[in-house]
Amino acid sequence: MFVNTRKEKKQHKKRRKWPFWLGGILLALILLAGGYAFYLYNQLGNTVATMHNPLERDSDPERQEELKRLFADKDAVNALLLGVDERDGDSGRSDTMILLSANPNTDSMKMLSIPRDTYVNIPGRGMDKINHAYAFGGVALSVQTVEEAFDIPVHYYARVNMEGFQQGIDAIGGVTVRNDMAFSQGGTNFPEGEIQLNGQEALEYIRMRKNDPRGDLGRNERQRQVITAAMQQAASFSSIGKVDDILSILGSNVQTDMDMDTMQRLFTDYRGALTNQETLEISGNGQTINGVWYLVVPNSEFDRISTEIQGHMEAR
C-alpha cells in the first residue's frame, strides 16, 4: 500500500517511530533495574565486610585448605549460632546457642539447641555452664567449648545481638509459629495455637522458661521455632524497599567469620537444606552443685548427639 498524502506520511512515520520510544523506555528500565541490582550487590558486599570478624584460627593455612576442600567436595557445613544479650559494663552471655549442620548431598539440616545451663568443661576454666564460655573468652572460646563437648567440628559461627534479632524480625514483617502452651511473658499474652509475632513479641516468646514445665528445653524449642520461621520468611521475602533496612540491621548486629565468597557458596550449594530441617534435643538432669543449678548431661547423651550429627554429615 502506497502513502500518498503528507498527513498519511506523518501518521506512518509516527507508527514506525513509537516502537523505538517503547524500546528506549524498556532499555531505561533495564538499566535502572541493573543499576539497582548493582547497588544492592555493592551494599551487600559492604554489609558482609562490616559483619566479617574472623577468629584467630581463620589465619591458619591448614584450616583454609580444609575449608576449600570442604566446599569443593560439597561436604556438610556446621555453624554455631550465638544469640548474645549485651549489658553495659558486661561482655554479656550467649543466651542462645544453636548448632546447625547443613548437608547439600541430602538437602537436610540438623538443628541442635544447646541449653545454656549445660554443665561442660570450658577449656582453661574447668566445669561450668556452657554459656559462660562467651563471658570468659568470647566467640572463640564458645566455639572451642562446643567442639570439645560434642566432638564435632564447627566450621563457622554467627553472633547475633538480640536487639538486632528483634529488629530483623520486624524488617521481614514478623513470623508465624505454632504455640503449644498458653503463657504470658514481658506483659504479652501468647495463646495456644498459630500466632503471628512481631520483633518484640518474638524476643519475649523465646525468652520465657520459668513458667514452662520443661524449663530450658521448652525455651530451646521456641527458639528453634522462631529461627526456622524467620529463615522461611526471609527466603520468600520480596519487599525490595526494605532491603536497605535489613542490610543495615545485619551490619550493625551480626558478626561472622563467613566472607562474601563463603556466603555465595552456601547460597548456591546449601540452600536446599533449609527446606528439610530436623531438630535435635539434648537430655539431662537438673542438679545443684556448690549452690549453683546446672543441667548435667551424661556422657552417653553427648555421644548420642555426636553420633547422630556425624552420621548426618557423612550421609550421601
C-alpha positions in Angstrom: 0.0 0.0 0.0 1.4 3.4 -1.0 1.5 6.5 1.2 0.1 9.3 -1.0 -0.5 12.4 1.3 1.7 14.4 3.6 -0.7 13.7 6.5 -0.6 10.0 5.9 3.2 10.2 5.7 3.3 11.8 9.1 1.0 9.2 10.6 3.0 6.4 9.0 6.2 7.9 10.4 4.7 8.1 13.9 3.6 4.5 13.7 7.1 3.5 12.7 8.6 5.6 15.4 6.7 4.5 18.5 8.4 1.1 18.8 11.7 2.9 19.2 10.3 5.1 22.0 9.0 1.9 23.7 12.3 0.2 23.2 14.1 3.2 24.8 11.7 3.1 27.8 12.3 -0.6 28.3 16.1 -0.1 27.9 16.0 2.6 30.6 14.0 0.3 32.9 16.5 -2.5 32.4 19.4 -0.1 33.0 17.7 1.2 36.2 17.0 -2.3 37.4 20.5 -3.3 36.6 21.8 -0.3 38.4 19.7 -1.0 41.5 20.9 -4.7 41.4 24.5 -3.5 41.2 23.8 -1.1 44.1 22.3 -3.9 46.2 25.2 -6.1 45.4 27.6 -3.4 46.5 25.6 -2.7 49.6 25.6 -6.5 50.4 29.3 -6.6 49.9 29.7 -3.6 52.2 27.4 -5.2 54.8 29.3 -8.6 54.7 32.6 -6.7 55.1 31.2 -5.0 58.2 29.9 -8.3 59.6 33.1 -10.2 58.8 35.0 -10.8 62.0 37.4 -13.8 61.6 38.8 -15.7 64.5 42.5 -16.2 65.1 42.2 -19.7 63.8 41.0 -18.5 60.4 44.5 -17.4 59.5 45.8 -20.9 59.8 46.8 -22.2 56.2 45.7 -25.7 57.1 42.3 -24.6 58.1 41.9 -22.6 54.9 42.8 -25.6 52.8 40.4 -27.7 54.8 37.5 -25.3 54.1 38.4 -25.2 50.4 38.3 -29.0 50.2 35.0 -29.0 52.2 33.3 -26.8 49.6 35.0 -28.5 46.6 33.6 -31.9 47.8 30.3 -30.3 48.9 30.6 -31.8 52.4 28.4 -30.9 55.3 29.0 -27.5 56.9 28.5 -26.9 60.7 27.8 -23.4 62.1 27.3 -22.2 65.6 24.7 -19.5 66.1 25.2 -17.4 69.2 22.4 -15.1 70.4 24.0 -12.6 72.8 22.4 -10.3 75.3 24.9 -7.5 76.0 24.8 -5.3 79.1 26.6 -2.1 80.0 29.9 -2.9 81.6 29.5 -6.6 80.9 30.6 -8.8 78.0 27.2 -10.5 78.0 26.1 -14.1 77.9 25.3 -16.3 75.0 21.7 -16.9 76.0 21.1 -18.7 72.7 23.4 -21.4 71.4 22.3 -23.4 68.3 24.4 -25.8 66.3 23.4 -26.1 62.6 24.6 -28.8 60.3 23.7 -28.5 56.6 24.3 -31.4 54.2 23.9 -30.5 50.5 24.0 -34.1 49.4 20.8 -35.0 51.3 19.4 -31.4 51.3 18.9 -31.7 55.0 19.8 -29.8 58.1 20.1 -30.8 61.8 19.5 -28.1 64.4 20.6 -28.6 67.9 19.7 -26.1 70.7 22.2 -26.3 73.5 20.7 -25.4 76.9 22.7 -22.5 78.3 23.0 -24.2 81.8 24.6 -27.4 80.3 27.4 -28.5 82.6 30.6 -28.9 80.5 34.3 -28.4 80.6 35.3 -24.9 79.4 38.9 -25.2 78.2 41.2 -23.3 80.6 38.3 -22.6 83.1 37.0 -26.0 84.2 33.5 -27.3 84.6 30.8 -24.6 84.3 27.7 -23.6 82.4 28.3 -23.7 78.7 27.0 -20.1 78.2 29.7 -18.8 80.5 32.3 -19.6 77.8 31.3 -16.5 76.0 31.8 -14.3 79.1 35.2 -15.9 79.7 36.6 -15.9 76.1 34.0 -14.6 73.6 33.2 -16.4 70.4 36.5 -18.3 70.1 36.1 -20.0 73.5 32.4 -20.7 72.8 33.3 -22.5 69.6 36.1 -24.4 71.2 33.9 -25.5 74.1 31.1 -26.8 71.7 33.6 -28.6 69.6 35.1 -30.4 72.5 31.9 -31.1 74.3 30.2 -32.7 71.3 33.4 -33.9 69.4 32.1 -32.1 66.3 33.9 -29.6 64.1 32.4 -26.1 64.0 33.3 -24.6 60.6 31.7 -21.1 61.0 30.0 -19.0 63.6 27.4 -16.2 63.6 27.0 -14.0 66.6 23.7 -12.0 66.8 22.9 -9.2 69.1 19.4 -10.0 70.4 18.3 -6.4 69.9 19.2 -6.8 66.2 17.3 -10.1 66.2 14.2 -8.1 67.2 14.8 -5.5 64.5 15.4 -8.2 61.9 12.0 -9.9 62.7 10.2 -6.6 62.3 12.0 -5.9 59.0 10.8 -9.1 57.4 7.2 -8.5 58.5 7.2 -10.8 61.6 6.9 -14.6 61.8 4.2 -17.1 62.3 4.7 -20.0 64.8 2.5 -22.7 66.4 2.5 -22.3 70.2 1.9 -25.5 72.2 1.0 -23.8 75.5 -0.6 -20.5 76.5 1.6 -18.3 78.7 2.4 -14.7 79.5 5.9 -13.1 79.3 7.0 -9.5 79.4 3.5 -8.2 79.6 2.4 -10.1 76.4 -0.1 -13.0 76.3 0.7 -15.8 73.9 -2.4 -18.0 73.3 -2.1 -21.6 72.3 -2.2 -22.3 68.5 -0.9 -20.4 65.5 0.3 -16.9 66.4 1.9 -14.0 64.5 4.8 -12.4 66.2 6.5 -9.0 65.7 10.1 -8.5 66.8 9.5 -7.6 70.4 6.9 -10.4 70.8 9.3 -12.9 69.2 12.0 -11.9 71.7 9.7 -12.4 74.6 8.5 -15.7 73.2 11.9 -17.2 73.0 13.0 -15.9 76.4 10.3 -17.5 78.5 11.4 -20.5 80.5 10.4 -20.1 84.2 6.7 -20.9 83.6 7.5 -23.7 81.2 7.3 -27.2 82.8 10.2 -28.2 80.5 12.3 -25.2 81.5 15.2 -24.6 79.2 14.2 -27.4 76.9 10.9 -25.8 76.2 12.6 -22.4 75.7 15.0 -24.0 73.2 12.1 -25.4 71.2 10.6 -22.0 70.9 14.0 -20.6 69.8 14.1 -23.3 67.0 10.5 -22.4 66.0 11.2 -18.7 65.6 14.6 -19.2 63.8 13.1 -21.7 61.4 10.1 -19.4 60.7 12.5 -16.5 60.2 14.6 -18.5 57.7 11.5 -19.4 55.7 10.1 -15.9 55.8 13.4 -14.4 54.7 13.7 -16.9 51.9 10.3 -15.7 50.5 10.8 -12.1 51.4 10.1 -9.8 48.4 9.9 -6.3 49.7 12.8 -4.6 47.8 12.1 -1.4 49.5 13.2 -2.8 52.9 16.4 -4.5 51.6 18.5 -1.4 52.7 16.9 -1.6 56.2 17.7 -5.3 56.5 21.3 -4.9 55.4 21.7 -2.0 57.9 20.3 -4.2 60.7 22.6 -7.1 59.8 25.7 -4.9 59.5 25.0 -3.4 63.0 24.1 -6.5 64.9 25.8 -9.6 63.3 29.3 -10.8 63.3 30.6 -13.9 61.5 33.7 -15.4 60.1 32.0 -16.1 56.8 33.1 -13.8 54.0 31.3 -12.9 50.8 32.6 -15.9 48.8 31.6 -18.3 51.6 28.1 -16.9 51.7 27.7 -17.2 47.9 28.8 -20.8 48.1 26.4 -21.6 50.9 23.5 -19.9 49.0 24.3 -21.8 45.8 25.0 -25.3 47.1 23.4 -25.5 50.5 20.1 -23.6 50.4 18.2 -26.8 49.7 19.0 -27.9 53.2 16.9 -25.1 54.6 13.7 -26.8 53.4 14.3 -30.0 55.3 15.1 -29.4 58.9 15.2 -31.8 61.8 15.6 -30.6 65.4 17.7 -32.5 68.0 17.1 -32.3 71.7 19.7 -33.0 74.4 18.5 -34.6 77.7 19.9 -34.2 81.2 19.0 -33.8 84.8 19.0 -30.6 86.8 21.4 -30.6 89.7 22.6 -28.1 92.3 26.4 -28.1 92.6 28.0 -25.8 95.2 24.8 -23.8 95.3 24.5 -23.3 91.6 21.9 -25.0 89.3 23.2 -26.9 86.3 21.8 -29.2 83.6 24.0 -32.3 84.0 24.2 -34.3 80.7 25.6 -37.9 80.9 28.5 -38.8 78.6 26.2 -41.2 76.8 23.9 -38.3 75.7 26.9 -36.3 74.4 27.9 -39.4 72.5 24.4 -39.9 71.0 24.2 -36.3 69.7 27.8 -36.6 68.3 27.0 -39.9 66.5 23.8 -38.5 65.1 25.4 -35.3 63.7 28.4 -37.2 62.4 26.1 -39.6 60.6 24.2 -36.7 59.1 27.5 -35.1 57.9 28.7 -38.3 56.2 25.4 -39.1 54.5 25.4 -39.1 50.7 
